[in-house]
Amino acid sequence: MKACKSIYHRDHCPNLCLIKPLLQVLLVLILLNGCGGSQPHVADNPASQRFRDETLLPKQSSSQRQAILFRADQDALPDLVVLNEVEPGKPQLQIFINHGEKGFQRKNPGRWIEELKTPILSLAVADLNRDGGDDLILVMGNGVSTQILFNNKKGYFYSKDKEGSYPLWPGIEKVISIDLDQDGDKDLFYFGQRVLNASGKPSNHQTRVLINNGVGRLEDLTALLLPRLPVGIRDVSFADYDGDGVVDVFLVYGKGQNRILVNNGVGKFADRTASHVPRILDDSQHADWADFDQDGDNDLLIVNRVIDKHYRAYPGETAYFLENTGGGHFKKRSHKILPRLPSYKAYLLDANGNTKPDALILTSKGVYYLQGRGRWDFTDETRRRLPRFRFFREMTFADINQDGFLDLFALSPTPGRSRVWLNRFD
């Protein structure tokens, strides 16, 4: 189960270790019943969990569009990159270095970022050249190009002449870094709600993929690896849905049928929507995955602004689960504890350390917090576990204070209202 899902990962050091520490680690692993390093910590008292609003970030006057916790330098603490709205005289990108108890402090990211004039639509982070520092991947302008800014592992970002810029197609809005071909390095998956071809008409390929050769050079293999798709892609959720050990793609459509692309094992995807996903027409916004019934395969939570009344299980339904019945085949599973409000984002993680997936759902009335109790059982812990101010655009997660539990940075549409929430057990 992806209960401790974090976008921040730090590779383990490959240096030789002493025998005694290795034996100690082995003993701990045995005592934890075989739980590996990717498993979440188990809290001593999950019932005491709270998210605490902490002032760890300098007050901002710009309106922020996107934020990601990532590795700007080589210490163990996750840092923060923020994409601001385009405003005259204000930076589009800001880098904040995590100094622990002293909070996040702004850092000069280098002239390459300061001199960017073209508006940035969105960004992603990934260690494209495997040097231990996360690089920045930017979607520029109206989606006709992508810019890679490499990290010197000290939070300074620069462009390489032959590896920094790649053409895209008009209408591409977002990029996600993911290892599609299972070779150990991050590839780039681009998409938009209406991607156009050279003649200005909707392209047969509404997604685009650049495959990484391992040292940061990217090759466009879209035509080889991806099927033709209809317009309307709003978001994407990557996970192994059919249980074969490789990542598949769930496409979230703003209007119409959500779709699933199944990986053949080496990065080539086939559209299996007709046979794998129930027909539901809705205004979907976002999806996230977890093993809610603990049967070994990944289920989905879909949030929507509205669902066509013919597909609702009860009045006001705007969010539902897709239960994985095996092999990536899904059926709709409604649950009345889900908020009956227009919803925009869903984040699934083990917040309270009981190894069951919890859900944070961003709605028109603020964040809802549903704690998982196992096998489709949840309790609404919004008022007990969250700070009072809860109106956010999106969230990003990492273990900010290195205590073994995921904290979050919540991005507000109101300047100066973005918050750091630390996950506390007290």
QUIQUIMO-V550734 format. One record per helix or strand of 2 or more residues. SS is the DSSP state (h for helix, s for strand). FROM is the first residue (numbers start at 1). LEN is the number of residues. If there is no record, write none. Layout:
# QUIQUIMO-V550734
SS:FROM:LEN / SS:FROM:LEN
This chain:
# QUIQUIMO-V550734
h:19:13 / h:46:3 / s:49:6 / s:64:7 / s:79:6 / s:93:6 / h:100:3 / s:104:4 / h:111:4 / s:120:7 / s:135:6 / s:145:7 / s:157:2 / s:165:3 / s:174:5 / s:187:5 / s:207:6 / s:218:3 / h:222:4 / s:233:7 / s:248:6 / s:259:5 / s:269:3 / h:273:4 / s:282:9 / s:299:9 / h:309:3 / s:319:8 / s:329:5 / s:343:7 / s:358:6 / s:366:9 / s:377:4 / h:382:4 / s:394:5 / s:407:5 / s:419:7
